[in-house]
Amino acid sequence: MAQEETTQTEQSGLEWLRVWLAGCPGYERVRELRVDYTEPAQGGGLYPRGATELSRSRDILGGVTVRQRLDFKLNFVLPKAPGEDTGATENAEWLLEFQRWVQQQSAAGLAPHFGNTGREAETWTAAGGALQQADEGGLAVYTVALSTEFTIRYEVA
């Protein structure tokens, strides 16, 4: 099944991002991503970590081109029984697949687009997927760093 390109309509950038992430195969194990909050029960959290200006240039007409990076931390609360290997293996495999899915979406131009100069200059990465904590109640928190780099062109008078 071919996935349609993610387009931003009247949704905020974060809502647009959550809709895109929900398209990841196996996402039903997460259920829901909340912004700046991780539900103690199974779910997840999307934590904006800020924007970084990577470069800036001005052309002879006064236009400004800015290369920028947005960083996010994702928390996924998934089932993991204490001392049980099967659930831990399934979670680890899903985290790896999630990171590959982000890369594939970026390469195919299907990831959200925050810049205004063309998709070919925009990249998404997901990295560092790892177990952060597990409890005796059978839940574990896994984290992934998610980043996008893009270019914005400003016409300055």
C-alpha positions in Angstrom: 0.0 0.0 0.0 1.5 3.4 -1.0 1.4 6.1 1.6 0.2 9.5 0.6 2.4 12.5 1.2 1.9 14.2 4.5 0.5 17.7 4.0 -0.1 20.4 6.6 -3.6 21.9 6.4 -5.0 23.9 9.3 -3.2 21.7 11.9 -0.4 23.0 14.1 3.1 21.8 13.3 3.0 19.5 16.3 -0.4 18.0 15.4 0.8 17.5 11.9 3.8 15.6 13.3 1.6 13.4 15.5 -0.6 12.5 12.6 2.4 11.5 10.5 3.9 9.5 13.3 0.6 7.6 13.8 1.2 6.3 10.2 4.1 4.2 11.3 3.5 0.4 11.1 2.9 -1.0 14.6 2.0 2.4 16.0 -1.1 0.9 17.5 1.1 -0.4 20.3 1.7 3.3 21.3 -2.0 4.3 21.2 -1.5 8.1 21.6 1.3 10.7 21.7 0.7 13.6 24.0 2.7 16.8 23.8 5.0 17.4 26.8 3.4 14.6 28.8 3.8 10.8 29.0 0.8 8.9 30.4 1.9 6.4 33.1 -0.2 3.8 31.3 0.7 2.7 27.8 1.0 5.6 25.4 3.7 8.1 24.5 5.0 11.7 24.7 6.2 14.1 22.2 8.7 16.6 23.7 9.8 19.5 21.6 13.5 20.2 22.3 13.9 23.5 20.5 15.2 24.9 17.2 18.8 25.5 16.2 19.9 27.8 13.4 22.6 26.0 11.6 23.5 28.6 9.0 22.3 31.9 7.6 23.1 33.7 4.3 21.9 36.8 2.6 21.8 37.3 -1.2 22.5 40.5 -3.1 18.7 41.3 -3.1 18.5 41.1 0.7 16.8 37.7 0.8 17.8 35.6 3.7 18.2 31.8 3.6 18.3 30.0 7.0 19.1 26.3 7.6 17.4 25.1 10.8 17.1 22.0 12.9 14.1 21.1 15.1 14.7 18.4 17.8 12.2 16.3 19.6 12.3 13.6 22.2 9.8 10.8 21.9 8.8 8.6 24.8 7.0 5.3 24.2 5.4 3.5 27.1 5.2 -0.2 26.1 4.4 -3.4 27.9 7.4 -5.3 29.3 7.0 -7.8 32.0 9.9 -8.0 34.5 12.5 -10.6 33.5 10.6 -11.6 30.4 12.6 -11.5 27.1 9.9 -11.8 24.5 8.2 -8.5 25.1 11.6 -6.7 25.5 12.7 -8.2 22.1 9.4 -7.1 20.4 9.8 -3.6 21.8 13.4 -3.3 20.7 12.6 -4.6 17.2 9.7 -2.1 16.9 12.1 0.8 18.0 14.5 -0.2 15.2 11.7 -0.5 12.7 10.4 2.9 13.8 13.8 4.5 13.2 14.1 2.9 9.8 10.5 4.0 8.9 11.4 7.7 9.7 14.5 7.3 7.4 12.4 5.8 4.6 9.7 8.4 4.9 12.4 11.2 4.7 14.1 9.6 1.7 10.7 9.2 -0.1 9.7 12.8 0.6 6.7 11.6 2.7 7.7 13.2 6.1 6.3 16.5 7.3 7.8 19.5 5.5 8.7 22.5 7.7 10.8 24.4 5.2 9.8 26.4 2.2 12.5 25.7 -0.3 11.8 22.1 -1.5 11.6 18.7 0.0 15.0 17.6 -1.4 16.7 19.9 1.1 14.8 18.5 4.1 15.9 15.4 6.2 14.4 13.6 9.1 16.3 11.3 11.4 15.3 9.1 14.4 18.1 7.8 16.5 19.1 6.5 19.9 16.1 4.3 20.5 16.6 2.8 23.9 15.0 1.5 27.1 15.0 4.3 29.8 13.2 2.6 32.6 11.0 -0.3 33.4 8.7 -0.9 36.4 7.5 -4.0 38.2 4.0 -3.4 36.9 5.0 -4.5 33.4 5.5 -1.2 31.6 8.7 0.3 30.2 9.6 3.7 28.8 11.7 3.8 25.6 13.0 7.0 24.1 14.0 8.1 20.6 15.5 11.4 19.4 13.8 12.8 16.4 15.2 15.6 14.3 14.5 17.4 11.1 16.8 19.8 9.2 15.2 22.2 6.6 15.7 25.4 4.8 13.6 28.5 5.1 13.9 31.4 2.6 12.8 34.9 3.8 12.3 37.7 1.4 13.4 40.8 3.3 12.6 44.2 1.9 
